[in-house]
Amino acid sequence: MSLTPDIEAKVRASFDRQTMMETLGARLTMLRSGFAQITAPLLPGSRQQQGAGHAALTFAIGDSAAGYAALTLFDIDAEILTAEMKINLLRPAVGDKLIAEGKVIKAGRRLTVVQADVYAETDGERRQIALLQGTMVPV
């Protein structure tokens, strides 16, 4: 199923209204039906005490990427929320930027299961730092 221009415009407008993503310097860098990619720099204000990216940054962009992947599959008038989200932190977020790739595992009328892989990137080389899995619901 291809992404219609109306759905793409809706998703991008929704992302642009997220002030949290703006604060983190995050950008919606790729969008397809059932898939969304969000990239965020590792800014000084988003690091933890040992200098790596904070898990809150990892979770925020992973959750948003998964949610926007799900939103691409809903009707133009629909909105969604995260009902639950689990994260496995695999290694410290060390790099220049983080990249979250969200995808839909199973779309349903009431529950949509999603996943996001989050990577740290330095000089074009990526290492996976987290795996998220959750459920999105229409509101």
Beta strands, then each sheet from edge to edge (+ up, - down):
strand 1: 27-32
strand 2: 35-41
strand 3: 80-89
strand 4: 97-106
strand 5: 112-122
strand 6: 125-138
sheet 1: 1+ 2- 4+ 5- 6+ 3-
end
